[in-house]
Amino acid sequence: MSIPQSLKNIMQQNRTILAAYSRYINYTPRFITAEMVEELARDCECPNHDAYLLLLAAAMGLDTVDNKEHRLLDRLYVQPGVTRLDPLAYQNDEYRRTIRFPAQRIGKWETVTGSYKAFEPFAWRDPILHPDFREIPQIGYFEKDFDFPAIHENGVEWMSVKPNEVETMREPIQKSRGRVLTLGLGMGYFAFHASQKNNVETVTVIEREPDVIALFKEHILPQFPHKEKVTVLQADALVYMERELPKNRFDYLFADLWHDASDGLELYGRLKRLEKNAGNIPIDYWIEDSLLSYLRGMVFEKLQDPKFPLRFEGVSYEKALSNEFLKTLKL
């Protein structure tokens, strides 16, 4: 399969910008402060957002002054991909306005208040995929500190209600109807909004961790306006998909078992192999576009390997890298 150099360049740029964001967000996410942004904005006589983009590009290691390739990355990825967010859009979410989170601990799990500092960047939505396979990470930030509820496992954040969760669950919530099955409880954000819908009869939640269920049932579920619609079953989601799902009738299935795209691809693949047990039930997977982005990079590497088995024989590279084709692969 002959792959054009232009596509190789784009895929390399995708990898470069993703690595730059990952380094900054994972290791020094609070390096840029409000004082730094305001000072540069005064010096440059430019809006705070423009000053922040300059600082962020530099902090990510992009030399936008002397390096032509870095200027290109800034123009194609950073400038269109970073968004200043309105905190009220998330603080006024009905879940946030309804549910209160007293500090509680059961076993290794505890409810806490997490926070983003002013100008701390974070993944906001799934990346935007362009027809030429350029993928623009969607990064958000606030100009003021922003708090959010979270659940920690042994001091490590595992579940939360951040802007990313709010944005990436809008579509699954909208598509929920009738008898809903969701794999993974989290903090009950999806179950809360699905149960609020008039066209949703029941929400069945499959959760493996008994202490997470206990925290939810004791402190969160009682605050749901329609808690009578919600049933939580302690079970392994994969076992449930294999053994119990064929015995039950549901109208919609939403799976959310992973922390982020970096740890979700294997589980996503295992769930995809069990889709046959769901019959014709519509199924959606949390942050599926981000998972497919990881998979796309893996497939692209294989397409360039002459020793790779002829798995894609007769398939164009455009099709092999498309979301539609990637969803059909058995991982």
C-alpha positions in Angstrom: 0.0 0.0 0.0 1.5 3.3 -1.1 1.0 6.0 1.5 1.5 9.6 0.3 4.1 11.7 2.0 1.6 14.3 2.8 -0.3 11.8 5.0 2.9 10.7 6.7 3.6 14.4 7.5 0.2 14.9 9.0 0.4 11.8 11.1 3.8 12.8 12.4 2.4 16.3 13.3 -0.5 14.6 15.1 2.0 12.6 17.2 4.2 15.6 17.9 1.4 17.9 19.1 -0.2 15.1 21.2 3.2 14.4 22.9 3.8 18.1 23.6 0.3 18.4 25.2 0.8 15.2 27.2 4.2 16.3 28.6 2.8 19.7 29.7 -0.5 18.4 31.1 1.1 15.5 32.9 4.2 17.1 34.3 3.8 20.9 34.6 0.1 21.8 34.1 0.2 24.7 36.4 3.4 26.4 35.2 1.5 29.2 33.5 -0.1 31.5 36.1 -2.7 34.3 35.8 0.0 36.8 36.7 2.2 35.6 33.7 -0.8 35.9 31.3 -1.8 39.3 32.5 1.8 40.6 32.4 2.3 39.4 28.8 -1.1 40.7 27.7 -0.1 44.2 29.0 3.3 44.0 27.3 1.9 42.8 24.0 -1.3 44.9 24.2 -3.3 41.8 23.3 -6.2 39.9 24.9 -5.5 37.5 27.7 -6.4 34.5 25.5 -3.8 35.5 22.9 -1.2 35.9 25.6 -2.1 32.5 27.0 -1.7 30.8 23.7 1.8 32.3 23.3 2.8 31.1 26.7 1.3 27.7 26.3 3.1 27.1 23.0 6.4 28.1 24.5 5.8 26.0 27.6 5.0 23.0 25.4 8.4 23.5 23.8 7.3 25.1 20.5 9.7 27.8 19.2 7.2 29.9 17.2 9.8 32.6 16.5 12.6 30.8 14.8 11.2 27.3 13.9 9.0 27.2 10.8 7.7 23.7 11.7 6.8 24.8 15.2 5.0 27.9 13.8 3.0 25.5 11.6 2.0 23.3 14.6 0.9 26.4 16.5 -1.2 27.7 13.6 -2.8 24.3 12.8 -3.3 22.8 16.2 -2.8 25.2 19.2 -4.6 28.3 17.8 -7.8 26.5 16.7 -7.8 23.8 19.4 -7.6 25.8 22.7 -10.8 27.3 24.1 -11.4 29.6 27.1 -14.4 28.1 29.0 -17.2 29.7 30.9 -17.3 28.1 34.4 -21.0 28.9 34.7 -21.7 26.5 31.8 -20.6 23.7 34.1 -21.4 24.9 37.5 -25.1 25.4 36.4 -25.3 21.8 35.2 -28.3 20.2 36.9 -26.2 17.4 38.4 -23.8 20.0 40.0 -26.7 22.1 41.3 -28.6 19.1 42.7 -26.0 16.8 44.2 -23.9 17.7 47.3 -20.8 15.7 48.2 -20.0 15.5 51.9 -16.4 14.2 52.5 -16.9 10.4 52.9 -14.6 7.4 52.8 -15.5 3.7 52.3 -12.6 1.4 52.1 -10.0 2.7 49.6 -12.5 5.1 48.0 -13.3 8.7 49.1 -15.2 11.7 47.9 -13.1 14.8 47.5 -13.1 18.2 45.8 -10.6 18.5 42.9 -9.7 21.6 41.1 -8.2 23.2 38.0 -6.0 26.2 38.7 -6.5 29.3 36.5 -5.0 28.7 33.1 -4.4 25.0 33.7 -5.1 23.2 30.4 -7.0 20.0 30.2 -8.6 17.7 27.6 -12.1 19.3 27.0 -13.7 17.2 24.2 -12.7 14.4 21.9 -10.2 15.5 19.1 -11.7 16.8 15.9 -10.8 14.6 13.0 -10.4 16.4 9.6 -10.9 14.6 6.2 -7.1 14.6 5.7 -6.7 12.8 9.1 -5.3 15.8 10.9 -6.6 15.5 14.5 -6.9 18.7 16.5 -6.9 18.1 20.3 -9.6 20.0 22.0 -8.0 21.7 25.1 -9.9 23.9 27.5 -9.0 26.2 30.4 -10.6 28.6 32.9 -9.3 32.1 33.8 -10.2 31.4 37.5 -9.8 28.4 39.7 -12.5 25.8 39.1 -13.5 23.1 41.6 -15.2 19.8 40.7 -16.4 16.7 42.7 -14.3 13.6 42.4 -13.7 10.2 43.9 -10.2 9.0 44.7 -8.9 5.5 45.0 -6.1 5.4 47.6 -5.5 9.1 47.0 -5.5 8.9 43.2 -8.4 10.5 41.2 -10.4 7.8 39.4 -13.9 9.4 38.9 -14.9 13.0 38.6 -17.4 15.4 37.1 -15.2 17.7 35.0 -16.0 19.6 31.8 -14.7 16.7 29.8 -17.2 14.3 31.4 -20.0 16.8 30.8 -19.1 17.4 27.2 -18.4 13.8 26.2 -21.7 12.5 27.8 -24.0 14.9 26.1 -24.7 12.7 23.1 -25.1 9.4 25.1 -27.6 11.2 27.5 -29.5 12.6 24.5 -29.7 9.1 22.9 -30.9 7.3 26.0 -34.4 6.0 25.9 -36.6 3.2 27.3 -34.7 0.7 29.4 -31.1 1.9 29.6 -28.0 -0.1 30.6 -24.8 1.5 31.5 -21.5 -0.2 32.3 -19.6 1.7 34.9 -21.1 3.9 37.7 -18.5 6.6 38.2 -20.2 9.3 40.2 -23.6 8.7 38.7 -23.5 11.6 36.3 -24.8 9.7 33.3 -27.4 7.8 35.4 -28.6 11.1 36.9 -29.2 12.8 33.5 -30.6 9.7 31.8 -33.1 9.1 34.7 -34.3 12.7 34.3 -35.6 12.1 30.8 -39.3 11.4 30.4 -38.6 8.8 27.7 -36.3 6.8 29.9 -38.1 4.1 32.0 -35.2 2.6 33.9 -31.4 2.9 34.2 -29.5 -0.2 35.1 -25.9 0.3 36.2 -23.3 -2.4 36.3 -20.4 -1.6 38.7 -17.7 -4.0 40.0 -16.5 -2.2 43.1 -18.8 -2.7 46.1 -17.4 0.3 48.0 -18.1 2.6 45.1 -21.6 1.3 45.0 -21.9 1.9 48.8 -20.7 5.5 48.5 -23.2 6.1 45.7 -26.2 4.5 47.3 -25.6 6.2 50.7 -24.6 9.7 49.7 -25.4 10.4 46.0 -28.4 8.3 44.8 -30.8 9.6 47.6 -30.4 13.1 46.1 -31.6 12.0 42.6 -35.1 13.4 41.7 -35.9 10.1 40.0 -33.9 7.6 42.1 -36.7 5.1 41.6 -35.6 4.6 38.0 -32.0 3.6 39.0 -30.8 0.1 39.8 -27.2 -0.6 40.5 -25.9 -4.2 40.2 -22.6 -5.4 41.5 -21.0 -7.3 38.6 -18.1 -7.4 36.3 -19.2 -5.6 33.1 -17.5 -8.1 30.7 -19.1 -11.1 32.5 -22.4 -9.3 32.5 -22.2 -8.6 28.8 -21.3 -12.3 28.1 -23.7 -14.1 30.4 -26.6 -11.8 31.5 -27.2 -9.3 28.7 -28.7 -11.9 26.3 -31.3 -12.7 29.0 -32.5 -9.1 29.4 -34.1 -6.5 27.2 -32.6 -3.0 26.9 -33.2 -0.2 24.5 -29.8 1.6 24.8 -26.3 0.7 26.2 -23.6 3.1 27.2 -20.2 1.8 28.3 -17.8 3.9 30.5 -15.3 1.7 32.1 -12.0 3.5 31.6 -10.2 6.4 33.1 -9.1 7.9 29.8 -8.1 6.9 26.3 -4.6 5.7 27.3 -6.0 2.9 29.4 -9.3 2.2 27.6 -8.4 0.7 24.3 -8.0 -2.9 25.5 -11.3 -2.8 27.4 -13.0 -1.2 24.4 -11.8 -4.0 22.2 -13.1 -6.7 24.6 -16.5 -5.0 24.8 -16.6 -4.7 21.0 -16.1 -8.5 20.8 -19.1 -9.0 23.0 -21.4 -6.7 21.0 -23.1 -9.7 19.4 -24.7 -10.5 22.8 -26.5 -7.1 22.6 -28.5 -8.0 19.5 -29.8 -4.8 17.9 -29.4 -2.6 20.9 -27.7 0.8 20.1 -24.4 1.0 21.9 -22.1 3.9 22.6 -18.7 4.0 24.2 -17.4 6.9 26.3 -14.7 9.0 24.4 -14.9 6.6 21.5 -13.3 9.1 19.1 -10.3 9.5 21.4 -10.0 5.7 21.6 -10.2 5.5 17.8 -7.5 8.2 17.6 -5.1 5.9 19.5 -6.1 3.0 17.3 -5.6 5.0 14.1 -2.0 5.7 15.1 -1.4 2.0 15.6 -3.0 1.0 12.3 -1.0 3.6 10.5 2.2 2.2 11.8 1.1 -1.3 10.6 0.2 0.0 7.2 3.8 1.0 6.7 5.2 -2.3 7.8 5.9 -4.6 4.8 5.9 -7.6 7.2 2.5 -7.0 8.5 0.0 -9.7 7.5 -2.2 -8.8 4.5 -5.0 -8.0 6.8 -6.0 -4.9 4.9 -5.5 -6.3 1.4 -7.8 -4.5 -1.0 -8.6 -1.8 1.6 -7.5 1.8 0.7 -5.5 3.7 3.4 -8.3 6.2 3.5 -10.8 3.5 4.5 -8.3 1.7 6.8 -7.8 4.9 8.8 -11.5 6.0 8.9 -13.5 5.8 12.2 -16.1 3.6 10.4 -13.5 1.0 9.5 -11.6 1.1 12.8 -14.8 0.3 14.7 -15.1 -3.0 12.8 -11.6 -4.2 13.9 -11.5 -7.0 16.4 -8.8 -5.9 18.8 
